[in-house]
Amino acid sequence: MEPKQYELIVIGSGPSGEKAAVKAAYFGHKVALVEQAPMFGGAEVVTGTLPSKTLKETALFLSGKQEKGLFSIERDLSRKASIEDFMYRKNLIMNSEATSIGVNLQRHGIDVYQGTASFEDLHTINVSAPANCSLIADFILIATGSYPYHPSNIPFDGVRVHDSDTILQIKHFPKSLCVVGAGVIGCEYATIFSTAGCKVLLVNDKSSILTFVDKEVTQELLTDMKENGIETFFNEKVSSIDVPTNDKEPLRIHLESKKVIEADMFLLAAGRSGNVHSLNLDKVGIPVGPREQIFVNDEFRTKVPHIFAVGDAIGFPALASTSMEQGRIAVAYMFHTRDLEHHPLFFPYGIYTIPEISMVGLTVEEIEKKDVPFVTGKARYADMPRGKIMGAKRGFLKLVVTREDLAIRGVHIIGNIATELIHYGSHLVEDKKDLYFLISQVFNYPTFHDLYKYAAYDALSTIAGRKLKL
């Protein structure tokens, strides 16, 4: 049987793969998409983004924090009911989104093949059962995502010892949880399970958390973690875990420092590896890094110019939002669609901890390395009328501003709906808007967008050397 010819083959239906395939088809190109799993969506839908955010909302609901308003009304919800609610909502959203992706691919005339993809040569992809076929294309886009890293000393069982995929299949909320890794996934799950009422122990091999985030923001999160009973162990590594035969007995987690901690469940959230082992990349001369991530240039081209890679398969930041845009940008370079004259210099990052963190542009630490004079401006949630109405106790918005031109170079937020508020900051940073532009804007009142204006006034106060009357 002769291989079927396409202009583009996309491998993977996660956020980057779907958006790339749909964009190419929208511009009239013949596209095939290969998906190994029986369900569309990859980690975004099945094992990561949407399920974990559903768990976050379930934890907030369980704690009553989601329902607190002017009168601090709380709901009483049992743990058993909450985990059932989570599973129901997770499955509902997962099935709905997977169906929507399938409909979208069909609407755009994209041919879908289910099976595992592997390179036969530079332009040919073999697809295993159930498709059992070969495809040829001018361009190939690798969007195969990632899988949790499994060190050999951790006895994963998917029951009490989990990775970031299996933790979403739990049957009950544990009484206590040891989370290893203080990156995005680790911090998200630590705060989510703490909010749900679990005792959380957070272990990290570094002296800080979220190392790419502004340090004042991470310190605010650490303070919040401490206030909510999360116990932290820094500069520590796990050497082994004792799993008792009696599931009513705690796990004994041995650290390299000889400390032993006990917990009902264990979660390793210490990174992911590129899901590329079945692609036969060596056949086409594409090297990978130590965690099997593919190396690409600014156009998301691999070492082979007509083969592109995007999303989790290329590593940091490995966020659904950035992955989607990477897929679209790669297609723009393949087919010269001219709809993207340039891709954004700064992507917003959203971290769904409780409280949320979001950022765009330069951190204080990054601008200090550039040796450029700068100031910061900060406004706290608790000082805003909207914050007072909602009972906000913590959280702030911080601007990083260059002194010479008063241009806003970074926006950093920790607090309620930070991942929503950051998008206005993205425009400020991308367009190099200055403080005077910002203070001239009119926002609805009362809203959290006033944080931007008051942070701008705070920065101007610092420059003026006196406190301005607002």
Buried (B, 14 or more C-beta within 10 A) or exposed (E): EEBBEBBBBBBBBBBBBBBBBBBBBBBEBBBBBBBBBEBBBBBBBBBBBBBBBBBBBBBBBBBBBBEBEEEEEEEEBEBEEBBBBBBEBBEEBBEEBBBBBBEBBEEBEBBBBBBBBBBBEEBBBBBBEEBEBBBBBBBBBBBBBBBBBEEEEBEBEEEBBBBBBBBBEBEEBBEBBBBBBBBBBBBBBBBBBBBBBBBBBBBBBEEBBBEBBBBBBBEBBBEBBEEBEBBBBBEBBBEEBEBEEEEEEBBBBBBEEEEEBEBBBBBBBBBBBBBBEEBBBEEBEBEBEEEBBBBBEEEBBBBBEBBBBBBBBBBEBBBBBBBBBBBBBBBBBBBEBEEBEEBBEBBBBBBBBBBBBBBBBBBBEBBEEEEEEBBBBBBBBBEBEBBEEBBBEBBBBBBBBBEEEBBBBBBBBBBBEBBEBBEBBBEBBBEBBBBEBBBEEEEEEBEBBBBBBBBBBBBBBBBEEEEEEE
